[in-house]
């Protein structure tokens, strides 16, 4: 911002104060205009961030609902696997086939990450920013637990890699496999509990109520 003095010589104190007043008013106007531009930019940044967050949470809500249905299918399959393994351990024959199933779609946090990096979150009122923060913190817990659950599924299936069958397993391998399937079910249930809590955040009275 450049400020140029009024052209012409100053002969009296009256001229001096006139020139000083002109410069002061000019500065105030310039600063005011600059503030308006900055305020307008902040408003646009905040509105754009909230629009992106609203859309992202709506998409995540639908994704989470589909993931929950997939967990139901995976739980039934894990229960069936445990029954097959337990039966084989007791009777040395398998009633059914082992199947290892998982399906999980990632929940996005791109809009939240962008809102923090651009400073848009700092422009929101505290209550709104806090609710967004809590929702995305819960979403992060869900994603971490989903990763643990998926690792469990692969660990449970590992003894059968290379075309091995249940009859090829050593007793210790069978016991480990049963324990791994049980751990899968425990982590799956924990994932469902975390997902249910996140789903409540997505309801109108939760963080997604800002949609």
C-alpha positions in Angstrom: 0.0 0.0 0.0 1.6 3.3 -1.2 0.8 6.7 0.4 1.7 9.8 -1.6 1.7 13.2 0.1 -0.4 16.0 -1.4 1.6 17.9 -4.0 2.4 21.6 -3.3 4.3 23.5 -0.6 3.0 23.9 2.9 3.0 27.6 4.0 0.9 27.6 7.1 -0.1 25.4 10.0 -3.6 25.3 8.5 -2.1 23.9 5.3 -0.1 21.4 7.3 -3.2 20.1 9.2 -5.2 19.9 6.0 -2.5 17.8 4.4 -2.2 15.7 7.5 -5.9 15.1 7.6 -6.0 14.2 3.9 -3.2 11.7 4.4 -4.8 10.2 7.5 -8.2 9.8 5.8 -6.5 8.3 2.9 -4.7 5.8 5.1 -8.0 4.9 6.9 -9.8 4.4 3.7 -7.0 2.2 2.3 -6.8 0.2 5.5 -10.6 -0.2 5.5 -10.7 -1.4 1.9 -7.9 -3.8 2.6 -9.8 -5.1 5.7 -12.9 -5.6 3.6 -11.1 -7.5 1.0 -9.4 -9.7 3.6 -12.8 -10.3 5.4 -14.4 -11.2 2.1 -11.7 -13.6 1.3 -12.0 -15.3 4.8 -15.8 -15.6 4.4 -15.4 -17.3 1.0 -12.7 -19.6 2.4 -14.9 -20.6 5.3 -18.0 -21.1 3.2 -16.0 -23.2 0.6 -14.5 -25.3 3.4 -17.9 -25.9 5.0 -19.4 -26.9 1.6 -16.6 -29.3 1.0 -16.9 -30.8 4.5 -20.6 -31.1 4.2 -20.3 -33.1 0.9 -17.5 -35.2 2.3 -19.4 -36.2 5.4 -22.5 -37.1 3.3 -20.3 -39.4 1.2 -18.7 -40.9 4.2 -22.1 -41.5 5.8 -23.2 -43.6 2.8 -19.8 -45.4 2.7 -20.0 -46.3 6.4 -23.5 -47.7 5.9 -22.3 -49.9 3.2 -19.3 -50.9 5.2 -21.6 -51.9 8.1 -23.5 -54.3 5.8 -20.2 -55.8 4.7 -19.2 -56.4 8.3 -22.4 -58.4 8.8 -21.5 -60.7 6.0 -17.9 -61.0 7.2 -19.1 -61.8 10.7 -21.3 -64.6 9.5 -18.4 -66.0 7.5 -16.1 -65.8 10.5 -18.6 -67.6 12.6 -18.9 -70.3 10.0 -15.1 -70.6 9.8 -14.8 -71.0 13.5 -17.5 -73.7 13.4 -15.5 -75.6 10.7 -12.2 -75.3 12.6 -13.7 -76.3 15.9 -15.5 -79.3 14.4 -12.3 -80.5 12.7 -10.4 -80.2 15.9 -12.9 -82.3 17.7 -13.8 -84.8 15.0 -11.0 -84.6 12.5 -13.3 -83.9 9.6 -14.6 -80.6 8.3 -18.3 -79.9 7.7 -18.1 -77.0 5.3 -15.5 -74.9 3.6 -13.3 -72.1 5.0 -13.8 -68.7 3.4 -12.0 -65.5 4.3 -14.0 -62.4 3.4 -13.5 -58.8 3.9 -14.7 -55.6 2.2 -14.1 -52.1 3.5 -14.1 -48.8 1.6 -12.0 -46.0 2.9 -13.5 -43.0 4.6 -12.2 -39.7 3.2 -10.7 -36.8 5.2 -9.4 -34.7 2.3 -11.8 -31.8 2.9 -10.9 -31.8 6.6 -7.2 -31.9 5.9 -7.5 -29.0 3.4 -9.7 -27.0 5.9 -7.0 -27.2 8.5 -4.1 -26.5 6.1 -5.7 -23.4 4.6 -6.7 -22.0 8.0 -10.4 -22.3 7.3 -11.0 -24.2 10.6 -9.7 -21.2 12.6 -12.3 -19.0 10.9 -15.2 -21.1 12.2 -16.9 -20.6 15.5 -15.5 -22.8 18.3 -18.5 -25.1 18.6 -18.7 -25.9 14.9 -14.9 -26.5 14.6 -15.0 -28.7 17.7 -17.8 -30.9 16.3 -16.0 -31.3 13.0 -12.8 -32.2 14.9 -14.6 -34.8 17.1 -16.2 -36.4 14.1 -13.0 -36.7 12.1 -11.2 -38.0 15.2 -13.8 -40.8 15.6 -13.5 -41.5 11.8 -9.7 -41.9 12.3 -10.3 -44.4 15.0 -12.6 -46.4 12.8 -10.1 -46.4 10.0 -7.3 -47.6 12.3 -9.5 -50.4 13.7 -10.5 -51.4 10.1 -6.8 -51.8 9.3 -6.4 -54.1 12.3 -9.4 -56.1 11.4 -8.2 -56.6 7.8 -4.8 -57.8 9.0 -6.6 -60.3 11.2 -8.4 -61.8 8.2 -5.1 -62.2 6.3 -3.4 -63.7 9.4 -6.2 -66.2 9.8 -6.0 -67.3 6.2 -2.1 -67.5 6.2 -1.9 -71.2 7.2 -3.8 -72.2 4.0 -1.5 -70.4 1.6 0.1 -72.4 -1.1 -3.0 -74.6 -1.6 -2.9 -76.3 1.8 -6.1 -77.7 3.2 -7.3 -77.9 6.8 -6.2 -81.6 6.9 -2.6 -80.5 6.2 -2.5 -78.4 9.3 -0.5 -79.4 12.4 -2.4 -79.3 15.7 -0.5 -76.2 16.7 -1.4 -74.5 13.4 -5.0 -75.4 13.9 -5.1 -74.0 17.4 -3.4 -70.8 16.1 -5.9 -70.5 13.3 -8.8 -70.9 15.7 -7.3 -68.2 17.9 -6.8 -65.9 14.9 -10.4 -66.3 13.8 -11.6 -65.5 17.3 -9.4 -62.4 17.3 -10.9 -61.4 14.0 -14.4 -61.6 15.4 -13.4 -59.6 18.5 -11.8 -56.9 16.3 -14.7 -56.9 14.0 -17.1 -56.3 16.9 -15.0 -53.5 18.1 -14.9 -52.0 14.6 -18.7 -52.2 14.5 -19.0 -50.4 17.9 -16.7 -47.6 16.7 -18.6 -47.4 13.4 -21.9 -47.2 15.2 -20.6 -44.3 17.3 -19.4 -42.5 14.1 -22.8 -43.2 12.4 -24.4 -41.3 15.3 -22.1 -38.4 14.6 -23.4 -38.3 11.1 -27.0 -38.0 12.2 -28.7 -34.5 12.1 -28.0 -33.8 15.8 -24.3 -34.8 15.3 -21.5 -33.2 13.4 -23.2 -33.8 10.1 -26.2 -31.7 11.3 -24.4 -28.7 9.7 -25.3 -30.1 6.2 
